[in-house]
Each structure stands twice: as structure tokens, then as C-alpha cells.
Amino acid sequence: MELREELPSDREPVRDVHLRAFGDHGLVVADLVDTLRDTVTPADGLSLVAEYDGKIAGHVMFTRSLLDAPRQLVEVQVLSPLAVLPGHQGRGIGSALVRRGLEILAERPVPLVFLEGDPGYYSRFGFAPGGGQGFRKPSLRIPDAAFQVIGLPGYEPWMTGTLVYAEPFWRHDAVGLRDPGA
């Protein structure tokens, strides 16, 4: 397996990974990735792929959002989305992508990385629920346990407050859980 930054030629294979990995939600996630990709620059954000047998089998994206801290706005990163082709899940591809992404971001002036996800999966990387650490989730639709954060070397204790997702997450309605019966 090879981990590397996403290239322009990876656009369609990455889209296919998300379409297949997210099932009924695949189109929303794939469209979100296409929009977020335009916000990733060499200095801000990160889009990594995992190649397995010469084909893209996984993808993770880290993009800029803001923490509305009492002292000032703080630029943070959001890990979303992470996807691995269904036939390749359980082989450590997703874990390798997350670990490599966090290693790269730890070398930058990124203080915090937030996500919405399964605490049983993400706790192995050091993510913990944000609510008990002085962080507020950007939407009440996000389950408390799913709202998670990890501090990186750039973190300082005064950096608390409300996470403000970047606009594409709202545009694609990719924040929290919608009540299908409402």
C-alpha cells in the first residue's frame, strides 16, 4: 500500500471510492469532496489517497474550518470524509490514512483536528469527545459522542469554543444527522 497526496488525475477514482463506501449517502459525500477539493492548498488542508495494487482504495480529507474561541478565531482542520472501498475495509487502509494525515498536520501550525464519527474507531488515534474539553459542536444534530477532537502541537489551552464548519459542509447538508421521519 502506498499513501500519497491526491493528484488531479485521482479525481474520478476518489469520487468512486466515496460513492461505493457511503452507499445511500455516497452522492452527497462525493459531491462534498468535489467542492472541498477546491479549498485544499499546499499550505492549508490535506487530501490523501491510499493505493493498493496500483488502484485507489481509500481517501481522507482534512479541510480548514474555524474555532470561535473567546480570544480570537482559530483556524483548525476537520477530518471529513474518510472512505475505503468496501472490498478493502478491515485491512488498515483507513487507519493508515488517518495516522499519516495527523502526522503531516502535526508538522504544520494546526492546533486542533475535529470530526464527526464513531468514537469506537477514532479513539485509537487519540480523538476524544469535544464537549468535555470545552468545545461546542456546530449543530445540535451531531450526537455528543460523535463530536470529537484531537490536539496537535500547536494547541494552546485558551483555544476552546464553538466549531464553525466551512460553508461547503452546510451547502451539501453534510452536518450531523437528519431525522428521516421529520
N, C-alpha and C positions, 0 to 999 in steps of 0.2 A: 504494500500500500504506500502511496506517495501523497503527502499533504503539500498543497501549494496554494498561492493566491489565485483567485479566479481570473481567467483571461477573457477577452471579448468573445473568443470562439467557443467559450463554455456556456454561453447564454442559453441555448436550447437544451443541452443536456442537463443543466441545473434546473431549468423550468420543468423538465420531465421528472427529475427526482422529486420535486415538491408535488407535482400533480399526482404521482403514484404513491408517495409516502403519506399524504394527508387525506386521501380518499375523497369523501364528500366535500371537504374544505380545501381540496387541492387547488382549485382555480383561484380562490381568494388569496391563498398563500403565494402561489406562483405570481399572481399579479402584484402582490405586495413586494415580493423580491425584485420584480422588474422595476418598480418605482423606487425602492430603496437603493438599488444599484447606482442610480444617478447621484446619490448623496455620498457615496463612498469615494474618498480621495486617498492618495498615498499617505497623507498625514492624519486623516480622520476617518475612522471606520475600518472595517476589515471584512473581506469576503473570501472564505477559504473553501477549497474543494478537496475531496479525497478521491484519488484514482485507485481503482482496484482492477487488476488485469487490463490496464490501459483505458478503462472507461470510468466515467464519473459515477461514483456510487454514493457520495454524500456531499453535503454542503452546509455551511454555517455562515451566518452573517451577524456582524456587530455594527451597529449604527449609532450616530450621535442623537442624544436626547438631552434634556436639561433637568437638573435638580433645583427646585425652587427653595434654596436654603435661606435662612433668615439674614445672613450676612450678604449674600450675593448669589446670582445664578451660577451654577456649576455645570460645566459640560461633562456628561457621563456617557457611557455606552449601554446599549440594550442588545442582549443576545437574543435574536429572533430573526428568522426562524432557524431551526436545526432540523435537517431531514436526511434520512438514509433510505436507499431503495429497499423495499420490503424484503427482497431475497437476500439482502446483505445485512439486515439488522441482527444484532446479537453477536457481532464479530469485533466489536470495539471501535468501529469506524466513528460513530458519533462521539464517543469519549475522546478519541484521539483529536478530533476536530475542536472540541471544546477546550481541551488542555492546551493545544497549540495556540489557539486564539487567545487564551488568557495569558500565555507566556509572552506573546507578541505585545499585547496591550499593557502588560506589566512593565515593559521597557519604554513605554510612552507616558506622557503626563496624564494618564487616565486614572481617576481616583476610585471609581466605582463602576461595576457592571450589574445591571438589573435584568431580570427576565420574569416571564410568566411560565411556570412549568411544574412538573411533578417533583416534589421535594425528595421523593424516594430515589429519583435519578440524579438530580442536580446537587444533592448534598455531598456526594462523593468528590465533587470538585471544590468544595468549600462554600457553596451558596447556602444561605440561611434565610428564613423568613425575615422580610424587611420591617414589618410592623413593630417588632420588639426591639429594633435598633434605631428607632427614631425616624423611620421613613414612612411616608404615606403613599399609598397606591394611587395611580392616576384615574381609576374608575372603581366604583363600588361593585361592578360586575366581575372583578378579579377576585377569586377566592383568596382569603388571607394566606393560607399555606402556599399557594402558587406564586405569590408576590415575593420574589427572592432577590438577594443582593450578595455580592462579594466585594470586599475592599481590596484594592491593589496598593502598591507602594505610595502612590500619590494621594491617598486618602488622609484627611485630617479630621479629628473628632467634631469640629464645628459643622462639617458637611452632613447635615440632616435636612429633612423637609419633604416636599412632595415631588414625586417623579412626574415630569411633564413629557409625555411621549411626543416624538416628532410627528408632524402633520400627516405623513403617509399612513401611519397606523390608524388614524381616525378616518381618513378618506376611504380606506379599504375595510372599515369596520372590523379591524383585527385586534380589538382590545377587549379582554375579558370574555365572558360567556353570555350569549344571548339566551333568553328564556324562549324556547321554541313554542310554548303554549300561549305566550303573551300576544 
